[in-house]
Amino acid sequence: MAGTLPDYDIRSIFSGNLRFYRKKNKLSQMALSIRAGLAHNFVNDIEKGKKWVSPETIGKLGIVLGIEPYRFFLLNPSDGRRTKRLHVYLDELYEHFNTALGDIKESYLGEKP
């Protein structure tokens, strides 16, 4: 159907990216679990796609691996060009959002940005 997103398995994307970034950082599952304060079998189950994670756990994993949490959901994390384009897009979106928010505050609340 036109205008719909492709049917992606988010759990598989997440687990594959977790494995990718863990290996890129040269960490074992045990080392990652210790640094993130998680049980080793939990990290293993996440990478196997058996368990899902809370936003807090995504944040912990991102901190340990030195990445922004959204990177766990990219289709091809090793493609630096796509990641760079995404950063440019997100920066631009953030700038437009802040401009719009400033306009709204000025219009409705009388606040100057």
Order of alpha helices (4+ residues) and beta strands (2+ residues): alpha-alpha-alpha-alpha-alpha
